[in-house]
């Protein structure tokens, strides 16, 4: 979307004039500007699978739903969303994701990404981990 001329002029006016003694301090304060977005056409989708590939100029990120989270899937994983970004955007996204995950982990604990370590005994139907039946009286 194109930026309106008003917004461009307003941003130019907010910049401190060159040589202004307080320009350095105000310049760092202005980095906290909120960017307005329009998400009225955004599509939301859930994904538990991600594949990253790329070219020398772009990073390609495919998202999909793996309905067989244990072992190697027997059927192809359908890709429902493909995002293509340049490496500059990818690096900014990486930093934003790192900060978000750090914030989450500081509030809720470390996220274990190895699903085998998160499985509770009995979740896969192992007989040794099934609850014992209550003893019967004779």
C-alpha distance (Angstrom), angle and dihedral (degrees) to the residues before:
residue distance angle dihedral
X1 . . .
X2 3.75 . .
X3 3.74 119.7 .
X4 3.79 115.6 -117.2
X5 3.82 117.2 -113.1
X6 3.83 89.8 -121.9
X7 3.77 91.6 58.3
X8 3.81 92.8 48.4
X9 3.79 92.0 50.4
X10 3.79 92.4 46.0
X11 3.82 91.0 51.6
X12 3.79 90.2 49.3
X13 3.82 90.4 51.0
X14 3.81 91.9 50.6
X15 3.80 92.5 58.5
X16 3.81 112.5 96.9
X17 3.80 114.7 -113.8
X18 3.80 116.2 -100.1
X19 3.78 113.1 -92.1
X20 3.82 93.0 22.9
X21 3.84 106.8 144.4
X22 3.82 92.4 -136.5
X23 3.79 94.9 43.5
X24 3.82 95.1 100.8
X25 3.81 93.3 53.0
X26 3.80 93.7 44.2
X27 3.81 90.7 45.9
X28 3.80 91.7 62.1
X29 3.81 90.9 46.6
X30 3.80 90.6 54.1
X31 3.82 91.9 57.9
X32 3.82 86.4 78.7
X33 3.83 92.2 70.1
X34 3.81 113.6 141.2
X35 3.79 114.5 -126.0
X36 3.79 113.9 -142.4
X37 3.79 116.8 -135.1
X38 3.79 135.4 -170.3
X39 3.80 109.5 -142.2
X40 3.81 95.7 169.7
X41 3.84 91.0 113.3
X42 3.81 96.8 39.8
X43 3.80 117.8 126.6
X44 3.80 117.3 -144.1
X45 3.80 120.0 -152.4
X46 3.80 134.7 166.3
X47 3.80 119.5 -125.6
X48 3.79 132.2 179.6
X49 3.80 93.8 174.4
X50 3.78 129.6 63.5
X51 3.81 130.7 178.6
X52 3.79 121.7 -170.3
X53 3.80 123.6 -159.4
X54 3.74 133.6 147.1
X55 3.75 155.9 172.1
X56 3.81 128.0 -119.2
X57 3.84 88.8 -88.2
X58 3.81 105.3 31.8
X59 3.76 142.9 39.1
X60 3.81 116.7 -139.1
X61 3.80 117.0 -155.1
X62 3.81 118.2 -171.8
X63 3.81 120.9 -165.5
X64 3.79 127.4 -164.7
X65 3.78 147.3 147.5
X66 3.80 117.5 -95.5
X67 3.79 106.0 -159.7
X68 3.83 91.1 -174.2
X69 3.82 104.5 57.8
X70 3.84 94.9 169.8
X71 3.78 121.0 74.1
X72 3.78 125.1 -20.5
X73 3.81 112.6 -28.2
X74 3.81 113.3 -114.2
X75 3.82 92.1 -149.8
X76 3.80 129.9 48.3
X77 3.81 114.8 -90.5
X78 3.80 108.5 -118.3
X79 3.80 112.0 -126.3
X80 3.80 109.4 -140.0
X81 3.79 100.8 175.5
X82 3.81 134.6 28.2
X83 3.81 120.2 -169.4
X84 3.80 118.9 -168.0
X85 3.81 117.1 -165.7
X86 3.78 137.3 163.5
X87 3.80 117.5 -109.1
X88 3.82 93.1 -105.0
X89 3.79 90.7 58.4
X90 3.81 89.7 43.5
X91 3.80 91.2 54.7
X92 3.82 91.8 49.7
X93 3.80 89.4 47.4
X94 3.82 90.8 49.4
X95 3.81 90.7 54.2
X96 3.82 92.6 46.6
X97 3.82 90.8 50.0
X98 3.82 91.8 47.4
X99 3.80 91.2 52.6
X100 3.80 92.3 46.7
X101 3.81 93.4 50.0
X102 3.83 91.6 46.0
X103 3.81 90.1 52.2
X104 3.81 91.1 48.4
X105 3.81 93.5 47.8
X106 3.79 92.7 48.2
X107 3.81 88.6 56.2
X108 3.80 102.1 36.3
X109 3.82 107.7 19.0
X110 3.78 136.1 -99.8
X111 3.81 116.7 -36.8
X112 3.81 112.3 -128.7
X113 3.81 108.0 -146.2
X114 3.83 95.9 -173.8
X115 3.80 101.8 89.5
X116 3.83 91.7 -159.9
X117 3.80 89.5 64.3
X118 3.81 91.9 50.3
X119 3.80 96.4 52.2
X120 3.76 114.5 108.4
X121 3.81 116.8 -137.4
X122 3.78 109.8 -90.0
X123 3.79 94.9 26.8
X124 3.80 91.3 108.2
X125 3.81 94.9 42.0
X126 3.81 98.7 -102.7
X127 3.83 106.9 169.7
X128 3.80 93.1 -140.4
X129 3.77 91.2 58.8
X130 3.82 98.1 47.3
X131 3.79 114.8 111.1
X132 3.78 112.4 -96.4
X133 3.77 117.3 -110.4
X134 3.77 114.4 -112.1
X135 3.81 113.2 -99.1
X136 3.77 115.5 -99.7
X137 3.77 120.7 -134.8
X138 3.83 117.3 -128.0
